[in-house]
Amino acid sequence: MSDTIAAIATGNVMSAIGIIRLSGDKAIDIASAVFSPSSGRKLSDYQDRTLVLGVLHSSEGDILDNCLCTISRAPNSYTGENTAELQCHGSPTVLRLALEVLFANGARQALAGEFTKRAFLNGRMDLTQAEAVIDLIDAETGEAAKNAAGQLGGAILRRTDKIYNDLVDIITHYHAVLDYPDEDIEEFEMKSYTDTLKKAREELQSLLSTFERGRIMKSGVRVAIVGRPNAGKSSLLNALLGYERAIVTAIPGTTRDTIEEFVTLGGVKLRLADTAGLRGTDDPIEKIGVDRAKSAAEASELIMAVFDGSEALCSEDYEAIETSKSAKHRLAVVNKRDLPHKIDMSVINSNFEVVCQVSALDRTGLDELGKAVASFFPMPAAPAGEILTNSRHADAVGRALISIDAAVFAMISETTPDIVLTETENALNALGELSGKTVRDDITARIFERFCVGK
């Protein structure tokens, strides 16, 4: 990693500020070759993390921009290498010209995620922290952002590091037992190791139990909005989104295909599917839409069954009630609460545990709807950063749990020490994959390929 890399860290769009990052042995030298401080001093004379005003110029001396530059020397930088950052005006043309000058002076284009990969390889962060960088960038809710920031700060590492070290101690002892078979394990030592593994199991079970909420935090809950034509399904979607996404008319059957959008409601990320109205029809296109509506309902974790509160229940409303029974969670949304009610609420209340009355037209009742949604998906009692959102993490913790269970059983059963050793080593390797201590190169490469260039 002796070569020096450079990339635009900000988006390739017109903006007030654009940032270019350099990292590598010659990062400060290359930055010094293209940036001249206004003070007349050398860039290398400045202390780390000092913002320096100056000009960016071409190899011929032409001024490209007035900008700021800051340097950090290894190992006290993001990547653990010499680094420099140029804060230019955010013209894509200026940034492109600046990159060309840096390349001409010995830098090369950074690969996707290469800055963070270098930070990982140089021991500046573990793999869970590196993955938290992209999770923080992709966060769509405050909850997700706080959790990613906590993981970037090493929350998962702190939660599992003691377990990792305890496993190392047990493995070391059992290796000694196998090397010196005449030395028996004292009863108090056996109990101590068993208790240690049981505590590790409890800790990992607690951590793994957060994954369901973490999955929702990251990918969202699949939600189908179902109901008869003109009950207000599309109006509800538009009200939740805050803009006109779906076409709304007084003509029944306007929505024929399924419309999917992400929205955060009650602090929960939802993947909403607005579906065609449920009714019998001879129209072949509308019939396809109705079939898709039923498929969306079957694939959903939560169904919002929408009813027109200003009209009496009809056969299509009862079909919506039956369709909603396929979901794990369901709630009734009685729309048009701003109009006189004609709906039989006793039927709704007897079929749904949770009922919300809203007006999609004036967007009232949405806060109550958000609270109802949140009640289905409560937050686990875990500090920010200690909620697993990554399936790779959950898989590693799950495999560690299986091996620890097997090791505890082997200890209690007083089987041969080699079985305890094998299972404990398997658990150690699984936790090593979690942090990146024992992860394969192909998995590491796949993780950093998900990053954008400049990160």
Buried (B, 14 or more C-beta within 10 A) or exposed (E): BEEBBBBBBBEEEEBEEBBBBBBBBBBBBBBBBBBBBEEEEEBEEBEEEEEBEBBBBBEEEEEBBEBBBBBBBBEEBBBBBBBBBBBBBBBBEBBEBBBEBBEEBBBBEBBBBBBBBBBBBBEBBBBBBBBBBBBBEEBBBEBBBBBBBBBBBBBBBEBBBEBBEBBEEBBEBBEEBEEEEEEEBEEEEBEBBBEBBBEBBEBBBBBBBBBBBBBBBBEBBBBBBBBBBBBBBBBBBBBBBEEEBBEBEEEBBBBBBBBBBEBBBBBBBBBBBBBBBBBEBEEEEBBEBBEBBBBBBEEBBBBBBBBBBBBEBBEBBBBBBEBBEBBEBBBBBBBBBBEEBEBEBEBBEEBBEBBBBBBBBEBBBBEBBBBBBBBBBEBBEBEBBBBBBBEBBBBBBBBBBEBBBBBBEBBEEEEEBEBBBBBBBBBBBBBBBBBBEEBEEEEBEEBBEEBEBBB
